[in-house]
């Protein structure tokens, strides 16, 4: 079976999930059935089919499993968000369309992703500026003590979602250039010139903790940097000191930055009487919700999310802790299914990295895949109390326009890389084998 036919076949589970999910939710909320809600699933499937046709025309040799896996995650998210709030589901569907448009635009206007190498420093400056944008007076917005978004009127955007792609592009380009110097000799060659990016990125991660108070993005950015550094050099002797720097810096700031300290306290003692009804309320309720789901869950639309007068049992159920709601309604098996889908996508991303024919493509694919994997780990780990809960989104599942748009661009870049890597070598070299 050809690659694109496998991709089309892979969209069948998406159709089944959307149909079954919306049916289950609408049965429990029959009073809300109307023409708009009934057509949500059809529009979503139509958009997925359009994307498949577009990929078939523009990237015929691209990985056939990436887009179906992304569509499956998005289907989970759309059904669950509709269950939580039909109004937000409409907004999520609109952002899905916008993200799909930028996905197509990225593929059309970036036929050769290697051109990004020429503008690495410009891209890096833009990425850092986006990170600091939420602290700019007038446009910065505060959410639960963290500076995560910028807003103009009713429109809000989380710039860290786009910044992660910019930083990975810079790191892939820079390390592709200096990797030979770093791996010379039995011991790595260390100099301020070549350690500069390591120190700058470490400093930026610490600044994120101090100035924008975003622990999740700090873990995500710095972890992705260490992953790209290891792929570029194959030297743990470079990665382990960087990891030690981050752990040491995080421990210091956790004891000196109030917001970070509060997150750590809520993580360690969520059921302490003085915290459970205050700072630790969200994480405590998410743990209870997951326990309530058991192995098989309560069923779509069956979990209790609100009490009298609309008071939420689980705050920010549509964003930060949507994974807990999924586990409550679909059980341990449903939560595991989300993780398996994400891991399969990560595996395909690293497969594209290993198949790439030149260094920049390998490092870029590895970095983009690593940052996706770390984002899943940070939010799922936070909800399950593996690490402190932070405000990042579960890719393609959580409600949020900036997350969907940025991750669609990430997927487009991976598909461009995989298309070039999977082509016949003679075609890549212009006919010369």
C-alpha positions as CSV (number, residue, x, y, z in Angstrom):
1,X,0.0,0.0,0.0
2,X,1.4,3.4,-1.0
3,X,2.2,6.0,1.7
4,X,-0.7,8.3,1.0
5,X,-3.2,5.5,0.9
6,X,-1.9,4.4,4.3
7,X,-2.5,7.9,5.5
8,X,-6.1,7.9,4.3
9,X,-6.7,4.5,5.9
10,X,-5.2,6.0,9.1
11,X,-8.0,8.6,9.2
12,X,-10.6,5.9,9.7
13,X,-10.1,5.7,13.5
14,X,-10.5,9.4,13.6
15,X,-13.9,9.1,11.9
16,X,-15.0,6.4,14.4
17,X,-13.8,8.4,17.4
18,X,-15.5,11.6,16.3
19,X,-18.7,9.8,15.5
20,X,-18.8,7.8,18.7
21,X,-17.6,10.7,20.9
22,X,-20.2,13.2,19.7
23,X,-22.9,10.6,19.9
24,X,-22.1,9.7,23.5
25,X,-22.0,13.3,24.6
26,X,-25.1,14.4,22.7
27,X,-27.1,11.4,24.2
28,X,-26.3,12.7,27.7
29,X,-27.1,16.3,26.6
30,X,-30.0,15.9,24.3
31,X,-31.4,19.3,25.1
32,X,-28.4,20.9,23.4
33,X,-28.7,19.1,20.1
34,X,-29.0,21.5,17.2
35,X,-27.8,21.8,13.6
36,X,-24.5,23.4,14.6
37,X,-23.4,20.8,17.1
38,X,-24.4,17.9,14.8
39,X,-22.2,19.2,12.0
40,X,-19.1,19.7,14.2
41,X,-17.9,16.2,13.5
42,X,-18.6,16.4,9.7
43,X,-16.7,19.7,9.4
44,X,-13.8,18.3,11.3
45,X,-13.6,15.2,9.2
46,X,-13.9,17.3,6.0
47,X,-11.0,19.4,7.1
48,X,-8.9,16.3,7.8
49,X,-9.8,15.0,4.3
50,X,-8.8,18.3,2.7
51,X,-5.4,18.2,4.6
52,X,-4.9,14.6,3.3
53,X,-5.5,15.6,-0.3
54,X,-3.2,18.6,0.1
55,X,-0.4,16.4,1.6
56,X,-1.0,13.9,-1.2
57,X,-0.4,16.7,-3.8
58,X,2.4,18.6,-2.2
59,X,4.4,16.0,-0.1
60,X,3.7,12.6,-1.8
61,X,6.6,10.9,0.0
62,X,6.0,12.4,3.5
63,X,5.5,10.1,6.6
64,X,2.0,8.6,6.2
65,X,1.3,8.3,10.0
66,X,2.0,11.7,11.4
67,X,-1.1,13.5,10.3
68,X,-3.5,10.7,11.2
69,X,-2.0,10.7,14.7
70,X,-2.3,14.4,15.0
71,X,-6.0,14.2,13.8
72,X,-6.7,11.6,16.4
73,X,-5.3,13.8,19.2
74,X,-7.4,16.7,17.8
75,X,-10.5,14.5,17.7
76,X,-10.1,13.6,21.4
77,X,-9.7,17.3,22.2
78,X,-12.6,18.5,20.2
79,X,-15.0,16.0,21.6
80,X,-13.9,16.6,25.2
81,X,-14.0,20.4,24.9
82,X,-17.5,20.1,23.4
83,X,-18.4,18.1,26.4
84,X,-17.0,20.7,28.8
85,X,-18.2,23.8,26.9
86,X,-20.0,23.8,23.5
87,X,-19.1,27.5,23.0
88,X,-15.4,26.8,23.5
89,X,-15.7,23.8,21.1
90,X,-16.8,26.2,18.4
91,X,-13.8,28.4,19.1
92,X,-11.5,25.3,19.1
93,X,-12.9,24.3,15.7
94,X,-12.2,27.7,14.3
95,X,-8.6,27.6,15.6
96,X,-8.2,24.2,14.1
97,X,-9.1,25.7,10.7
98,X,-6.7,28.5,11.2
99,X,-3.9,26.1,12.2
100,X,-4.7,23.9,9.2
101,X,-4.4,27.0,7.0
102,X,-1.0,27.9,8.4
103,X,0.0,24.2,8.1
104,X,-0.7,24.4,4.3
105,X,1.0,27.8,4.0
106,X,4.1,26.5,5.7
107,X,4.3,23.6,3.2
108,X,3.7,25.9,0.2
109,X,6.1,28.7,1.1
110,X,8.8,26.6,2.7
111,X,9.6,24.1,0.0
112,X,13.2,23.8,1.2
113,X,13.4,24.0,5.0
114,X,17.2,24.3,4.7
115,X,16.8,28.0,3.9
116,X,16.0,28.6,7.5
117,X,19.7,28.2,8.3
118,X,20.5,31.5,6.7
119,X,18.4,33.4,9.1
120,X,19.2,31.6,12.3
121,X,20.2,34.7,14.3
122,X,17.2,36.7,13.2
123,X,15.0,33.7,14.2
124,X,16.7,33.4,17.6
125,X,16.2,37.1,18.3
126,X,12.5,36.9,17.4
127,X,12.1,33.8,19.5
128,X,13.6,35.4,22.6
129,X,11.6,38.6,22.1
130,X,8.4,36.5,21.9
131,X,9.3,34.9,25.3
132,X,9.7,38.3,27.0
133,X,6.6,39.8,25.3
134,X,4.2,38.9,28.1
135,X,6.2,41.2,30.4
136,X,5.6,44.2,28.2
137,X,3.3,46.6,29.9
138,X,-0.1,47.1,28.2
139,X,-0.1,43.8,26.3
140,X,1.1,41.3,28.9
141,X,-1.5,39.1,30.6
142,X,-1.2,37.3,33.9
143,X,-2.7,33.9,34.5
144,X,-2.5,32.3,37.9
145,X,0.6,34.4,38.7
146,X,2.4,33.6,35.5
147,X,3.0,35.9,32.5
148,X,2.0,33.5,29.8
149,X,0.2,35.5,27.1
150,X,-0.1,38.8,25.3
151,X,-3.4,40.3,24.4
152,X,-4.9,43.0,22.3
153,X,-8.6,43.5,23.0
154,X,-10.4,40.2,23.2
155,X,-7.6,38.3,21.4
156,X,-4.9,36.6,23.5
157,X,-1.9,34.6,22.3
158,X,0.8,32.6,24.1
159,X,4.1,33.6,22.3
160,X,6.0,30.7,24.0
161,X,4.2,28.3,21.6
162,X,5.8,29.9,18.6
163,X,9.1,30.7,20.3
164,X,9.8,27.1,20.9
165,X,10.0,26.5,17.2
166,X,12.2,29.5,16.6
167,X,14.7,28.4,19.3
168,X,14.8,24.9,18.0
169,X,15.6,26.2,14.4
170,X,18.5,28.3,15.8
171,X,19.9,25.4,17.9
172,X,19.7,23.0,15.0
173,X,21.5,25.4,12.7
174,X,24.2,26.4,15.2
175,X,25.0,22.9,16.5
176,X,25.1,21.6,12.9
177,X,27.9,24.1,12.3
178,X,30.0,23.6,15.4
179,X,29.4,19.9,16.2
180,X,32.7,18.8,14.6
181,X,34.6,21.2,16.9
182,X,32.7,20.0,20.0
183,X,33.5,16.3,19.4
184,X,37.2,16.6,18.6
185,X,39.4,14.5,20.8
186,X,38.5,12.1,23.6
187,X,37.3,15.0,25.7
188,X,35.0,17.6,24.4
189,X,36.6,20.9,23.4
190,X,35.2,23.5,25.8
191,X,35.6,27.2,25.2
192,X,33.5,30.3,25.9
193,X,32.9,30.6,22.1
194,X,31.4,27.2,21.8
195,X,29.7,27.1,25.2
196,X,28.1,30.4,24.6
197,X,24.8,29.0,23.4
198,X,24.6,26.6,26.3
199,X,25.1,29.4,28.8
200,X,22.6,31.7,26.9
201,X,19.9,29.1,26.8
202,X,20.4,28.1,30.4
203,X,20.2,31.8,31.3
204,X,17.1,32.2,29.2
205,X,15.4,29.3,31.0
206,X,16.2,30.8,34.4
207,X,14.9,34.2,33.2
208,X,11.7,32.5,32.2
209,X,11.3,31.3,35.8
210,X,12.1,34.8,37.2
211,X,10.4,37.2,34.8
212,X,7.5,35.3,33.2
213,X,7.2,32.7,36.0
214,X,6.7,29.8,33.5
215,X,8.2,26.7,34.9
216,X,6.7,24.5,32.2
217,X,8.2,26.4,29.3
218,X,11.6,26.5,31.1
219,X,11.6,22.7,31.4
220,X,10.4,22.3,27.8
221,X,12.9,24.7,26.2
222,X,15.9,23.5,28.1
223,X,15.1,19.8,27.8
224,X,14.8,20.2,24.0
225,X,18.1,22.0,23.9
226,X,19.8,19.1,25.8
227,X,18.2,16.6,23.4
228,X,19.5,18.5,20.3
229,X,22.9,18.8,21.9
230,X,23.1,15.1,22.6
231,X,21.9,14.2,19.0
232,X,24.5,16.6,17.6
233,X,27.5,15.4,19.7
234,X,26.6,12.0,21.1
235,X,28.4,13.2,24.3
236,X,26.8,12.8,27.7
237,X,29.8,14.7,29.0
238,X,28.2,17.8,27.5
239,X,24.6,17.0,28.5
240,X,25.1,16.1,32.1
241,X,26.7,19.4,33.2
242,X,23.9,21.2,31.5
243,X,21.3,19.1,33.3
244,X,23.1,19.8,36.6
245,X,23.0,23.5,35.9
246,X,19.3,23.5,35.3
247,X,18.5,21.3,38.3
248,X,20.6,23.5,40.6
249,X,19.2,26.7,39.2
250,X,15.7,25.5,39.5
251,X,16.2,24.4,43.1
252,X,17.6,27.8,44.0
253,X,14.8,29.7,42.3
254,X,12.1,27.4,43.8
255,X,13.2,28.6,47.2
256,X,13.5,32.3,46.3
257,X,10.7,32.9,43.7
258,X,7.3,33.0,45.5
259,X,5.2,31.7,42.5
260,X,7.6,28.8,41.8
261,X,7.8,28.0,45.5
262,X,4.0,27.9,45.7
263,X,3.8,25.5,42.7
264,X,6.3,23.2,44.3
265,X,4.5,23.2,47.7
266,X,1.2,22.4,46.0
267,X,2.9,19.5,44.2
268,X,4.5,18.0,47.3
269,X,1.6,18.5,49.7
270,X,-1.7,18.8,47.6
271,X,-3.9,17.5,50.4
272,X,-2.4,19.5,53.3
273,X,-5.4,21.2,55.0
274,X,-4.0,24.7,54.5
275,X,-3.4,24.1,50.8
276,X,-6.1,21.8,49.6
277,X,-8.8,24.5,49.4
278,X,-6.4,27.1,48.1
279,X,-3.1,26.9,46.2
280,X,-3.4,23.1,45.7
281,X,-7.1,22.9,44.9
282,X,-6.6,22.4,41.2
283,X,-4.1,19.6,41.5
284,X,-6.0,17.9,44.3
285,X,-9.2,17.9,42.3
286,X,-7.5,16.6,39.2
287,X,-6.1,13.6,41.2
288,X,-9.6,12.9,42.6
289,X,-11.0,13.0,39.0
290,X,-8.5,10.5,37.7
291,X,-9.2,8.2,40.7
292,X,-13.0,8.5,39.9
293,X,-12.4,7.3,36.4
294,X,-11.0,3.9,37.4
295,X,-10.1,1.6,34.5
296,X,-12.9,2.2,32.1
297,X,-14.2,5.7,33.1
298,X,-17.6,7.2,33.6
299,X,-18.3,7.6,29.9
300,X,-18.2,10.7,27.7
301,X,-20.3,13.5,29.3
302,X,-20.7,11.6,32.6
303,X,-18.1,13.1,34.9
304,X,-19.2,15.9,37.3
305,X,-17.4,19.1,36.5
306,X,-19.6,21.7,38.2
307,X,-21.5,22.1,41.4
308,X,-24.3,24.5,42.3
309,X,-24.2,28.0,40.6
310,X,-21.7,26.8,38.1
311,X,-18.8,26.6,40.5
312,X,-16.1,24.4,38.9
313,X,-15.0,21.3,40.6
314,X,-11.9,21.2,38.4
315,X,-10.6,24.7,37.5
316,X,-9.4,25.2,33.9
317,X,-10.7,21.7,32.9
318,X,-10.5,22.7,29.2
319,X,-6.8,23.6,29.3
320,X,-4.4,22.8,32.1
321,X,-6.1,19.6,33.4
322,X,-8.0,18.3,30.4
323,X,-6.1,15.1,30.7
324,X,-7.7,14.5,34.1
325,X,-11.1,15.0,32.6
326,X,-10.3,12.4,29.9
327,X,-9.1,9.9,32.5
328,X,-12.3,10.5,34.5
329,X,-14.6,9.9,31.5
330,X,-12.5,7.2,29.6
331,X,-10.6,5.7,32.5
332,X,-7.0,4.6,32.7
333,X,-7.3,3.0,29.3
334,X,-8.5,6.3,27.7
335,X,-5.6,8.2,29.3
336,X,-3.2,5.6,28.2
337,X,-4.5,5.8,24.6
338,X,-3.7,9.5,24.6
339,X,-0.1,8.8,25.7
340,X,0.3,6.0,23.2
341,X,-0.9,8.2,20.3
342,X,1.6,10.9,21.4
343,X,4.4,8.4,21.7
344,X,3.7,7.0,18.3
345,X,3.9,10.6,16.9
346,X,7.2,11.1,18.7
347,X,8.5,7.8,17.2
348,X,7.6,8.9,13.7
349,X,9.3,12.3,14.3
350,X,12.5,10.6,15.4
351,X,12.2,8.2,12.4
352,X,12.2,11.3,10.2
353,X,15.3,12.5,11.9
354,X,17.2,9.3,11.4
355,X,16.2,9.2,7.7
356,X,17.3,12.7,7.0
357,X,20.2,13.0,4.6
358,X,22.0,16.0,6.1
359,X,22.8,17.4,9.5
360,X,20.5,20.4,9.8
361,X,17.4,18.3,8.9
362,X,18.3,15.6,11.4
363,X,18.8,18.1,14.3
364,X,15.7,20.1,13.4
365,X,13.5,17.0,13.2
366,X,15.0,15.7,16.5
367,X,14.5,19.1,18.2
368,X,11.0,19.6,17.1
369,X,10.0,16.0,18.1
370,X,11.8,16.4,21.5
371,X,10.0,19.7,22.3
372,X,6.6,18.0,21.4
373,X,7.4,15.1,23.6
374,X,8.5,17.3,26.5
375,X,5.3,19.4,26.3
376,X,3.3,16.2,26.6
377,X,5.4,15.1,29.6
378,X,5.3,18.5,31.3
379,X,1.5,18.7,31.3
380,X,0.6,15.0,31.9
381,X,3.4,14.8,34.5
382,X,1.9,17.8,36.2
383,X,-1.6,16.5,36.3
384,X,-0.4,13.1,37.6
385,X,1.9,14.7,40.1
386,X,5.2,13.5,38.6
387,X,6.3,17.1,38.5
388,X,4.8,20.4,39.6
389,X,1.7,21.4,37.6
390,X,2.4,24.2,35.0
391,X,0.3,26.1,32.5
392,X,1.4,24.5,29.2
393,X,-1.2,22.8,26.9
394,X,-1.6,19.2,25.9
395,X,-0.8,19.4,22.1
396,X,-3.9,19.3,19.9
397,X,-6.0,18.3,22.9
398,X,-6.2,21.3,25.2
399,X,-8.2,24.4,24.3
400,X,-6.1,27.2,22.9
401,X,-5.5,28.8,19.6
402,X,-1.8,29.6,19.9
403,X,-1.1,26.0,20.8
404,X,-2.9,24.5,17.8
405,X,-1.4,27.0,15.4
406,X,2.2,26.5,16.6
407,X,1.9,22.7,16.7
408,X,0.5,22.6,13.2
409,X,3.5,24.6,12.0
410,X,5.7,22.1,13.9
411,X,4.0,19.1,12.1
412,X,4.3,20.8,8.7
413,X,8.1,21.2,9.2
414,X,8.4,17.5,10.2
415,X,6.4,16.5,7.1
416,X,8.6,18.6,4.9
417,X,11.7,17.0,6.4
418,X,10.3,13.5,6.1
419,X,9.2,14.0,2.5
420,X,12.7,15.0,1.5
421,X,14.3,12.2,3.5
422,X,12.0,9.5,2.0
423,X,12.4,10.5,-1.6
424,X,14.4,8.4,-4.0
425,X,18.1,9.6,-3.6
426,X,18.4,10.1,-7.4
427,X,15.5,12.6,-7.3
428,X,17.0,14.4,-4.3
429,X,20.3,14.9,-6.1
430,X,18.7,16.0,-9.3
431,X,19.0,12.7,-11.1
432,X,22.7,12.0,-10.1
433,X,23.0,8.8,-8.0
